[in-house]
């Protein structure tokens, strides 16, 4: 039996929304993974669904609080949530700074600020480190010695999970969804696969068709696919402000926000906006 953390998606698209986690008992269903060489059937795993994972072992030596286990006292606004985590592991360089973001062509009297969660740590950059601090602490407390998670072939979450697992001396198993061509022919050390393999993650590539058999629904143009206009926007923002956006997530969000500001300037006039990178 493995301890699975099932994450319910947030009810709104706000970047500040916190997902609630419920701990349940479940059998690991990745038959192919369990049969893979090197995966021991008598080990304890933590499975994190919704493209997230955690497991357990002892952390490496920490300096200045990094990788330390910390007691968690929820802020007042979150004190009613249940269950309340008892501890976290310090995996990120927090708090991250907030500063003015002087994007060109903002509506009149509009202040735009940016929360720089891209500075939370190189391999764990972005706000994904925040959830992993909780999930990894729970996995370690459960006594798991490996973690399993699922995502797209270039999933930033999977990369962050692999690095966090290595920090805490856990094995990491990644089930990565991709095209049938790439599933049959491993693409090698490309993008996030390079980092995941450098930190020793075990990678299992599955086709979208195979993944769909267990209930996945792929919507939109596809993961990490951009229009030429969106990519030009990311390039122009970097040249104008020095902030490099991720074209998969933050770039698309900022592009949509600026389009709406241009189309509806009166809606944004005299507003103070904080966007989380």
CORQUI-V183537 format. One record per residue. N is the residue number from 1. PSI is psi in whole degrees, -180 to 180 (999 if undefined). BURIAL is 1 if it has 9 or more other ideal C-beta (glycine too) atoms within 8 Angstrom, else 0. D_CENTER is the distance of its C-alpha to the mean C-alpha in Angstrom with 2 decimals. Layout:
n-><N & N>
psi-><PSI & PSI>
burial-><BURIAL & BURIAL>
d_center-><D_CENTER & D_CENTER>
//
This chain:
n-><1 & 2 & 3 & 4 & 5 & 6 & 7 & 8 & 9 & 10 & 11 & 12 & 13 & 14 & 15 & 16 & 17 & 18 & 19 & 20 & 21 & 22 & 23 & 24 & 25 & 26 & 27 & 28 & 29 & 30 & 31 & 32 & 33 & 34 & 35 & 36 & 37 & 38 & 39 & 40 & 41 & 42 & 43 & 44 & 45 & 46 & 47 & 48 & 49 & 50 & 51 & 52 & 53 & 54 & 55 & 56 & 57 & 58 & 59 & 60 & 61 & 62 & 63 & 64 & 65 & 66 & 67 & 68 & 69 & 70 & 71 & 72 & 73 & 74 & 75 & 76 & 77 & 78 & 79 & 80 & 81 & 82 & 83 & 84 & 85 & 86 & 87 & 88 & 89 & 90 & 91 & 92 & 93 & 94 & 95 & 96 & 97 & 98 & 99 & 100 & 101 & 102 & 103 & 104 & 105 & 106 & 107 & 108 & 109 & 110 & 111 & 112 & 113 & 114 & 115 & 116 & 117 & 118 & 119 & 120 & 121 & 122 & 123 & 124 & 125 & 126 & 127 & 128 & 129 & 130 & 131 & 132 & 133 & 134 & 135 & 136 & 137 & 138 & 139 & 140 & 141 & 142 & 143 & 144 & 145 & 146 & 147 & 148 & 149 & 150 & 151 & 152 & 153 & 154 & 155 & 156 & 157 & 158 & 159 & 160 & 161 & 162 & 163 & 164 & 165 & 166 & 167 & 168 & 169 & 170 & 171 & 172 & 173 & 174 & 175 & 176 & 177 & 178 & 179 & 180 & 181 & 182 & 183 & 184 & 185 & 186 & 187 & 188 & 189 & 190 & 191 & 192 & 193 & 194 & 195 & 196 & 197 & 198 & 199 & 200 & 201 & 202 & 203 & 204 & 205 & 206 & 207 & 208 & 209 & 210 & 211 & 212 & 213 & 214 & 215 & 216 & 217 & 218 & 219 & 220 & 221 & 222 & 223 & 224 & 225 & 226 & 227 & 228 & 229 & 230 & 231 & 232 & 233 & 234 & 235 & 236 & 237 & 238 & 239 & 240 & 241 & 242 & 243 & 244 & 245 & 246 & 247 & 248 & 249 & 250 & 251 & 252 & 253 & 254 & 255 & 256 & 257 & 258 & 259 & 260 & 261 & 262 & 263 & 264 & 265 & 266 & 267 & 268 & 269 & 270 & 271 & 272 & 273 & 274 & 275 & 276 & 277>
psi-><145 & 155 & 120 & 136 & 113 & 119 & 123 & 132 & 148 & 155 & -9 & 166 & 6 & 138 & -14 & 0 & 136 & 132 & 142 & 142 & 138 & 129 & 127 & 168 & 132 & 152 & 141 & 132 & 3 & 82 & -39 & -39 & -44 & -28 & -6 & 147 & 138 & -10 & 114 & 131 & -19 & 14 & 161 & 126 & 155 & 127 & 127 & 116 & 178 & 38 & 48 & 152 & 160 & 162 & -168 & 143 & -174 & 140 & 158 & 171 & 135 & 149 & 133 & 26 & -18 & 134 & 13 & 152 & 129 & 142 & 138 & 121 & 109 & 148 & 164 & -41 & -18 & 6 & -18 & -9 & 143 & 137 & 151 & 123 & 144 & -30 & 163 & 164 & 136 & 98 & -19 & 165 & 90 & 153 & 154 & 153 & 159 & 133 & 165 & 142 & 105 & 67 & 143 & 154 & 33 & 150 & 160 & 134 & 22 & 127 & 127 & 125 & 156 & 132 & 114 & 66 & -7 & -11 & 15 & -9 & 143 & -62 & -27 & 23 & 149 & 175 & -1 & -26 & -27 & -45 & -36 & -28 & -36 & -46 & -41 & -37 & -41 & -39 & -44 & -42 & -30 & -10 & 14 & 150 & 4 & 163 & 150 & 135 & 166 & 144 & -178 & 164 & -28 & 34 & 123 & -33 & -46 & -41 & -47 & -40 & -42 & -43 & -44 & -40 & -43 & -40 & -38 & 15 & 38 & 147 & 149 & 130 & 123 & 126 & 108 & 126 & 133 & -173 & 160 & -35 & -47 & -31 & -35 & -24 & 103 & 127 & -10 & -142 & 73 & 130 & -133 & -22 & -33 & -50 & -44 & -40 & -32 & -36 & 7 & 21 & 146 & 123 & 131 & 112 & 130 & 147 & 158 & -34 & -44 & -41 & -37 & -24 & -22 & 21 & 4 & 139 & 117 & 125 & 161 & -164 & -19 & 157 & 135 & 28 & 132 & 154 & 161 & -34 & -40 & -41 & -37 & -39 & -46 & -44 & -44 & -39 & -42 & -42 & -34 & -32 & -13 & 3 & 120 & 114 & 149 & 118 & -18 & -43 & -75 & -33 & -43 & -40 & -46 & -37 & -45 & -39 & -45 & -34 & -42 & -37 & -39 & -40 & -30 & 63 & -33 & -29 & -28 & -10 & 132 & 16 & 151 & 119 & 135 & 124 & 140 & 123 & 999>
burial-><0 & 1 & 1 & 1 & 1 & 1 & 1 & 1 & 0 & 1 & 0 & 0 & 0 & 0 & 0 & 0 & 1 & 0 & 1 & 0 & 1 & 0 & 0 & 0 & 0 & 1 & 0 & 1 & 0 & 1 & 0 & 0 & 1 & 1 & 0 & 1 & 0 & 0 & 1 & 0 & 0 & 0 & 0 & 1 & 1 & 1 & 1 & 1 & 1 & 1 & 1 & 1 & 1 & 1 & 1 & 1 & 1 & 0 & 1 & 0 & 0 & 1 & 0 & 0 & 0 & 1 & 1 & 1 & 1 & 1 & 0 & 1 & 0 & 0 & 0 & 0 & 0 & 1 & 0 & 0 & 1 & 0 & 0 & 1 & 1 & 0 & 1 & 1 & 1 & 1 & 1 & 1 & 0 & 0 & 0 & 1 & 0 & 0 & 0 & 0 & 1 & 0 & 1 & 0 & 0 & 0 & 1 & 0 & 0 & 1 & 0 & 1 & 1 & 1 & 1 & 1 & 1 & 1 & 1 & 1 & 1 & 0 & 1 & 1 & 1 & 1 & 1 & 1 & 1 & 1 & 1 & 1 & 1 & 1 & 1 & 1 & 1 & 1 & 1 & 1 & 1 & 1 & 0 & 1 & 1 & 1 & 1 & 1 & 1 & 1 & 1 & 1 & 1 & 1 & 1 & 1 & 1 & 1 & 1 & 1 & 1 & 1 & 1 & 1 & 1 & 1 & 1 & 1 & 0 & 1 & 1 & 1 & 1 & 1 & 1 & 1 & 1 & 1 & 0 & 0 & 0 & 1 & 1 & 0 & 0 & 0 & 0 & 0 & 0 & 0 & 0 & 1 & 1 & 1 & 1 & 1 & 1 & 0 & 1 & 0 & 1 & 1 & 1 & 1 & 1 & 1 & 1 & 1 & 0 & 0 & 1 & 1 & 0 & 0 & 0 & 0 & 0 & 0 & 0 & 0 & 0 & 0 & 0 & 0 & 0 & 1 & 0 & 0 & 0 & 1 & 1 & 0 & 1 & 1 & 0 & 0 & 1 & 1 & 0 & 0 & 0 & 0 & 1 & 0 & 1 & 1 & 1 & 1 & 0 & 1 & 1 & 1 & 1 & 1 & 1 & 0 & 1 & 1 & 0 & 1 & 1 & 0 & 0 & 0 & 1 & 0 & 0 & 1 & 1 & 0 & 0 & 0 & 1 & 0 & 1 & 1 & 1>
d_center-><25.53 & 21.92 & 20.13 & 17.44 & 15.02 & 14.91 & 12.53 & 14.43 & 13.01 & 14.05 & 17.53 & 17.10 & 14.97 & 15.16 & 12.30 & 13.83 & 13.82 & 12.80 & 12.15 & 14.93 & 14.88 & 18.10 & 19.15 & 21.33 & 23.26 & 22.79 & 23.90 & 21.54 & 22.36 & 21.20 & 24.83 & 24.31 & 21.85 & 24.25 & 27.05 & 25.43 & 27.31 & 26.12 & 24.39 & 26.74 & 27.51 & 28.49 & 25.23 & 23.07 & 19.49 & 16.70 & 14.98 & 11.79 & 12.10 & 10.30 & 7.97 & 7.32 & 9.98 & 12.29 & 15.86 & 18.73 & 20.99 & 22.34 & 20.55 & 22.14 & 24.53 & 22.97 & 24.55 & 24.44 & 22.15 & 19.22 & 18.12 & 20.55 & 20.49 & 21.05 & 22.64 & 20.69 & 22.89 & 21.30 & 22.40 & 25.23 & 23.34 & 21.14 & 24.02 & 24.92 & 21.70 & 22.35 & 21.55 & 20.91 & 19.03 & 21.61 & 19.65 & 16.48 & 15.94 & 15.85 & 13.08 & 12.69 & 15.59 & 16.01 & 17.37 & 16.41 & 19.29 & 20.27 & 22.87 & 24.83 & 23.58 & 26.76 & 25.89 & 29.13 & 30.87 & 29.45 & 31.71 & 34.49 & 33.72 & 29.97 & 27.90 & 24.34 & 22.16 & 18.72 & 16.32 & 15.15 & 11.73 & 11.68 & 14.20 & 12.29 & 12.73 & 13.12 & 11.07 & 8.32 & 8.90 & 7.44 & 6.86 & 3.71 & 6.93 & 8.76 & 7.86 & 8.10 & 11.42 & 12.71 & 11.68 & 12.95 & 16.00 & 16.82 & 16.60 & 18.88 & 21.18 & 21.55 & 22.78 & 20.46 & 20.71 & 17.92 & 14.56 & 13.87 & 10.94 & 11.13 & 9.74 & 11.42 & 13.17 & 11.22 & 7.67 & 5.50 & 3.18 & 6.90 & 8.03 & 6.38 & 7.67 & 10.82 & 11.51 & 11.15 & 13.37 & 15.80 & 16.10 & 17.26 & 19.41 & 17.78 & 17.95 & 14.88 & 15.44 & 13.30 & 14.70 & 13.92 & 15.44 & 17.68 & 21.24 & 24.17 & 25.46 & 22.48 & 22.21 & 25.89 & 25.75 & 22.95 & 21.86 & 21.73 & 20.04 & 18.39 & 15.25 & 12.27 & 14.83 & 16.79 & 14.42 & 13.63 & 17.39 & 18.38 & 16.75 & 18.44 & 15.96 & 17.98 & 17.09 & 18.58 & 18.68 & 19.70 & 21.12 & 20.02 & 23.40 & 22.92 & 19.52 & 21.20 & 23.80 & 21.57 & 20.80 & 18.01 & 18.98 & 17.93 & 18.74 & 19.47 & 20.17 & 17.35 & 13.88 & 14.01 & 17.64 & 19.28 & 22.83 & 24.97 & 25.24 & 21.51 & 21.45 & 24.61 & 23.10 & 20.25 & 23.08 & 25.40 & 23.04 & 22.44 & 26.23 & 27.12 & 24.80 & 23.21 & 19.63 & 17.71 & 15.35 & 12.65 & 14.66 & 11.92 & 10.73 & 12.46 & 15.52 & 16.15 & 15.80 & 18.19 & 20.43 & 20.87 & 21.58 & 24.15 & 25.76 & 26.31 & 27.67 & 30.07 & 31.15 & 31.51 & 32.29 & 34.26 & 31.29 & 29.48 & 32.64 & 32.75 & 29.25 & 26.87 & 23.29 & 20.12 & 17.06 & 13.68 & 12.26>
//
